[in-house]
Amino acid sequence: MKPKLVEAMSPLAKIEADLDALFREGKPIRREFGDGNRLHIDRPLPFLCVHVGSQQDTAFQIVSANASYLIATESDLAGEVARLVA
């Protein structure tokens, strides 16, 4: 098992636990967190499509049509979540 990357009280701790379950049990992740942030992973894949911003434009729709994607309102948050997924 990988060492924990976030503090236990962090809002990202639940995402990290979900990722552990995904890799251990093969379960999908569909987690909404914060205001307008979403992590969606159907199965372990070698990519994560990322959209940063609050507009639901064409780029948002293209990203959210994939089996593995992250919608984040801030680039710092997107980087933290992507680091957990990697």
Backbone bond lengths (Angstrom), bond angles and torsions (degrees), N, CA, C in turn:
res aa  C-N    CA-C-N  psi(-1)  N-CA   C-N-CA  omega(-1)  CA-C   N-CA-C  phi
1 M - - - 1.427 - - 1.530 108.92 -
2 K 1.354 116.63 141.75 1.450 121.39 -179.51 1.525 110.35 -72.10
3 P 1.335 117.68 150.36 1.460 119.21 174.77 1.522 109.69 -66.89
4 K 1.324 116.64 150.25 1.464 121.18 -179.87 1.524 109.34 -68.00
5 L 1.332 116.29 138.64 1.452 121.28 -177.20 1.519 113.29 -103.80
6 V 1.338 117.99 -15.00 1.462 120.95 -177.99 1.516 110.05 -125.92
7 E 1.328 115.29 158.34 1.460 121.10 177.21 1.523 109.74 -66.53
8 A 1.326 117.16 148.41 1.467 122.01 -177.21 1.523 112.29 -59.59
9 M 1.314 119.10 -31.45 1.461 121.82 -177.83 1.530 112.67 -87.57
10 S 1.303 118.37 -4.32 1.457 122.75 -178.12 1.525 110.67 -68.75
11 P 1.341 117.37 145.55 1.471 119.61 175.41 1.528 112.32 -61.13
12 L 1.323 116.69 -21.62 1.461 120.27 179.23 1.521 112.55 -81.45
13 A 1.334 117.82 -8.49 1.469 120.90 -179.11 1.524 111.22 -61.69
14 K 1.328 117.90 -37.99 1.469 121.31 178.99 1.529 110.55 -65.94
15 I 1.321 116.32 -38.63 1.465 119.77 177.35 1.522 110.00 -64.40
16 E 1.325 116.71 -41.90 1.465 120.16 178.88 1.528 110.74 -62.52
17 A 1.337 117.43 -40.23 1.467 120.85 177.28 1.528 110.50 -65.22
18 D 1.340 116.53 -40.18 1.463 120.25 177.38 1.525 110.84 -61.74
19 L 1.322 117.03 -40.88 1.465 120.80 179.06 1.519 111.07 -64.16
20 D 1.325 116.44 -40.12 1.469 119.69 176.21 1.524 110.40 -58.62
21 A 1.347 117.11 -44.43 1.468 121.34 179.88 1.527 110.84 -65.28
22 L 1.327 116.74 -39.24 1.463 120.28 179.38 1.524 110.62 -59.44
23 F 1.320 116.45 -48.21 1.460 119.62 -177.26 1.522 112.31 -73.48
24 R 1.311 117.22 -31.02 1.463 121.20 -179.00 1.531 111.23 -79.37
25 E 1.343 116.77 -44.85 1.467 121.37 -171.63 1.524 114.04 -112.92
26 G 1.312 117.77 -5.81 1.456 120.66 -179.53 1.519 114.08 73.33
27 K 1.335 117.60 22.69 1.466 120.74 -179.28 1.532 110.54 -86.44
28 P 1.337 117.25 144.65 1.468 120.00 178.30 1.529 111.37 -73.06
29 I 1.326 114.68 159.83 1.463 121.51 176.57 1.518 108.06 -116.05
30 R 1.295 115.79 129.26 1.461 122.49 171.77 1.520 105.99 -138.04
31 R 1.310 116.96 91.76 1.456 121.72 -172.33 1.529 109.85 -123.38
32 E 1.331 116.30 121.03 1.456 121.43 171.06 1.516 107.38 -100.02
33 F 1.320 117.39 137.07 1.454 121.54 -177.73 1.520 109.05 -149.15
34 G 1.321 114.64 149.04 1.455 118.99 -178.25 1.514 110.68 65.79
35 D 1.303 116.15 -153.32 1.459 121.83 -178.03 1.523 109.65 -107.14
36 G 1.328 116.09 94.80 1.457 120.53 177.18 1.514 115.61 89.72
37 N 1.323 118.07 14.27 1.464 121.95 178.65 1.524 109.59 -101.66
38 R 1.327 116.12 140.62 1.462 119.46 -179.36 1.530 110.37 -148.64
39 L 1.336 114.91 136.43 1.465 121.69 172.90 1.517 107.22 -116.63
40 H 1.321 116.64 127.00 1.466 122.67 -176.93 1.528 107.54 -133.59
41 I 1.324 116.34 114.94 1.468 121.03 177.12 1.523 107.54 -134.52
42 D 1.333 116.54 112.93 1.464 120.99 179.50 1.521 112.24 -71.37
43 R 1.336 115.71 -39.18 1.465 121.96 -176.98 1.522 106.81 -162.08
44 P 1.310 118.29 163.45 1.470 119.27 178.08 1.534 110.73 -60.54
45 L 1.312 116.22 123.58 1.461 122.87 179.54 1.524 108.75 -132.92
46 P 1.334 117.79 159.40 1.470 119.66 -178.27 1.528 113.61 -82.20
47 F 1.326 118.46 14.73 1.462 121.06 -179.18 1.524 110.58 -147.11
48 L 1.322 115.28 159.08 1.457 123.40 173.29 1.521 106.43 -139.48
49 C 1.326 117.35 112.78 1.460 121.12 176.89 1.526 107.89 -78.04
50 V 1.330 116.81 136.18 1.463 121.14 -174.62 1.519 110.28 -127.29
51 H 1.333 115.87 134.34 1.462 122.53 171.76 1.516 107.18 -122.84
52 V 1.328 116.47 125.66 1.462 121.47 177.75 1.520 108.04 -113.07
53 G 1.313 115.88 123.85 1.459 122.08 179.68 1.512 110.34 140.71
54 S 1.321 115.12 170.06 1.464 118.97 -177.76 1.525 112.75 -105.04
55 Q 1.328 117.78 -7.82 1.460 120.22 -179.70 1.520 110.76 -81.36
56 Q 1.319 115.25 137.79 1.465 119.82 176.88 1.527 108.22 -95.94
57 D 1.320 114.70 70.69 1.449 122.03 -177.76 1.529 110.93 -93.59
58 T 1.310 116.50 -167.52 1.462 120.87 -179.14 1.524 111.49 -61.55
59 A 1.318 117.54 -40.44 1.471 120.37 178.69 1.522 110.73 -61.44
60 F 1.319 117.28 -40.81 1.468 122.16 176.91 1.525 110.07 -58.65
61 Q 1.320 116.69 -46.33 1.463 120.78 -178.08 1.525 112.03 -67.26
62 I 1.321 117.20 -37.46 1.468 120.31 177.58 1.521 110.36 -64.60
63 V 1.328 116.93 -46.50 1.466 120.97 -179.71 1.519 110.68 -62.53
64 S 1.335 117.43 -46.30 1.467 120.51 -175.29 1.524 113.55 -74.02
65 A 1.325 117.69 -4.08 1.465 120.75 175.77 1.529 111.91 -86.50
66 N 1.330 117.28 -3.79 1.465 121.63 -177.60 1.522 111.93 -90.05
67 A 1.321 115.82 164.17 1.469 121.43 -179.26 1.520 112.42 -78.44
68 S 1.323 117.10 -14.34 1.462 121.41 -178.42 1.527 107.72 -141.47
69 Y 1.347 116.89 106.74 1.461 118.35 -177.75 1.520 112.28 -148.74
70 L 1.329 113.38 159.97 1.455 122.83 176.56 1.517 107.92 -131.44
71 I 1.318 116.20 127.74 1.456 122.53 171.66 1.523 105.74 -109.25
72 A 1.321 117.48 121.99 1.468 121.16 -179.05 1.523 109.30 -134.64
73 T 1.322 115.98 142.88 1.456 120.30 179.63 1.519 112.14 -83.21
74 E 1.342 117.89 -18.77 1.462 121.62 -178.82 1.530 110.20 -131.84
75 S 1.317 116.36 142.80 1.465 119.91 -178.19 1.530 112.35 -67.31
76 D 1.334 118.39 -33.43 1.471 120.17 178.14 1.523 110.88 -62.34
77 L 1.326 116.07 -43.70 1.466 120.72 178.43 1.524 110.33 -64.44
78 A 1.327 116.70 -42.46 1.469 120.41 178.55 1.524 110.49 -58.46
79 G 1.321 117.06 -41.40 1.460 120.87 178.77 1.518 112.70 -64.24
80 E 1.339 116.62 -41.46 1.466 120.33 179.41 1.525 111.40 -64.23
81 V 1.335 116.46 -45.21 1.467 119.97 -179.27 1.526 110.12 -67.66
82 A 1.326 117.76 -42.37 1.467 120.71 178.54 1.528 110.69 -60.49
83 R 1.326 117.29 -36.58 1.471 121.13 177.81 1.523 110.24 -63.73
84 L 1.337 117.13 -37.99 1.467 120.44 177.97 1.526 111.34 -66.39
85 V 1.328 115.99 -39.82 1.462 120.74 -177.36 1.527 110.79 -69.46
86 A 1.325 116.43 -37.38 1.474 120.93 -178.02 1.459 109.93 -65.78
